[in-house]
Amino acid sequence: MKVTSIKYVGSGGNDSLYYLIKTAIDSSRFTAQFESIAKGLKITNVRLRDRKLYCGNHPNSCEIGGEETSKRGRYLEGADWVEFNDMLNDTLDKYNISARIESAACIVRKGNLRRTHYGSHRPQFGRNFQWNRDESPIHWTDNTTMIVGAMHSTFPEGTPGRYDAIGYNEVG
């Protein structure tokens, strides 16, 4: 999953959105670069601050190797992306910001509705599972009132990566 843009649906300016997102990322285990676009931000080069073993950015268990690789990097794996997406949604929820967050792989937010589940499917051709681009309405919720505070999305068991808030750590 690669975040490509956050587009404002509500009122406000790019400066405040930039500041809020940058502050959240600066205090996290992630780094990123930002570019202002019409009514929003483009986020690129999302990376981890610290290197770790890398398997891949896919849902479900790895079907190619199935073992930890010796490749170490700052690239995000599947569970890392879910945590990053939840961090973006938590920030927008906290400040009651309506926006659309979309990546090359999936839709993360629709207005005030945040995605709460990242499902997967096996494509007709190919070996690896892929992320569902969208989810059914039961996997979206409006948490801008922050009744439950920060939320943690679900994703397929065995997905490589780490999600600190729920103590999930899986490679391969």
Buried (B, 14 or more C-beta within 10 A) or exposed (E): BBBBBBBBBEEBEBEEBBEBBBEBBEEBBBEBEBEEEEBBBBBEEBBBEEEBBBBBBBBBBBBEEEEEBEEEEBBBBBBBBBBBBBBBBBBBBBEEBBBBBBBEBBBBBBBBBBBBBBBBEEEEEEEBBBBBEEBEEEBBBEBBEEEEEBBBBEBBEBBBBBBEEBEBEBBB
